[in-house]
């Protein structure tokens, strides 16, 4: 843990490794652990906690000087949230951690960043159930579990096993549940080639899917634009948004591609402020959106969930990742019947972090 004292505020940071309960697969490979970093602020006896949720190999700020930048933040914490956000443009996960830490410090408690009917336990939020890639039987078991748990929206990671087997899994769902009962989203993580993508989308369309995330890899703007024009069902941009800085560049990307949806992960797109920039542009272009976590711990997930509730988006959000790890932090977030809710009777436990 690094320590820096600036005027009345003490800033520290700490690395933390989250261990998956079971290996979790995407088209980019299988994950057994997830690195994250926590930023702690202390002032006049109050503590603020922010999570810098980097995703190695995906985050634009996956670079050798990442920890050096965290040290820089601690030494320059006196600049305040807004100026630091501007200075950290190329480090969106640290932007998120800084925003979160300052909000946490200023809040009544370190974990109630956006007080609402969600945090007082009166309202809950619809989320999708996430099915990870793996062998066919493993994926089928996950699907059955999600359906039994009462999810009305299922999201499947596809693109890693044989495509015919993936179509078989979708067929299995549709044989038991029609599109009015269960909404299906799929996430290809850029696994399709531009040459085959439309053909594969046409096959997927047989199963009345809600949408597909990132069918081809990012930075193929013209190919993605054409695909969005020709697709038989909606396309949602995800990885495409990573590393796009500045309002003008964000607007140009969405105007060029004209996707049906965008998916926003605050850790990857510049925290709350970066997310709101994308939403403002999307709304002006009649592009739909929803928010998902990026495998943060429950500390980051809590902040994203509270923030998302304030935006009043009726679509299922991607916020059901809190149960992935063996060494996550006990918290009031609970998932019940396809919804995430805040149990005000449950306490936080961050003793795993080893801080006072």
Secondary structure, 3 states (H helix, E strand, C coil): CEEEEECCEEEEEEEEEEEEEEEEEECCEEEEEEEEEEEEEEECCEEEEEEECCCCCCCCCCCCCHHHHHHHHHHCHHHHHHHHHHHCCCCHHHHHHHHHHHHHHHCCCCCCCCCCCCCCCCCCEEECEEECECCHHHHHHHHHHHHHCCCCEEEEECCCCCHHHHHHHHHHHHHHCCCCCCEEEEECCCEECHHHHHHHHHHHHHHCCCEEECCECCCCHHHHHHHHHHCCCCEEECHHHCCCCCHHHHHHHHHHHCCCEEEECHHHHCHHHHHHHHHHHHHHCCCEEEEECCCCCHHHHHHHHHHHHCCCCCCCEECCCCCCECCCCECCEEEECCEEEECCCCCCECHHHCCC
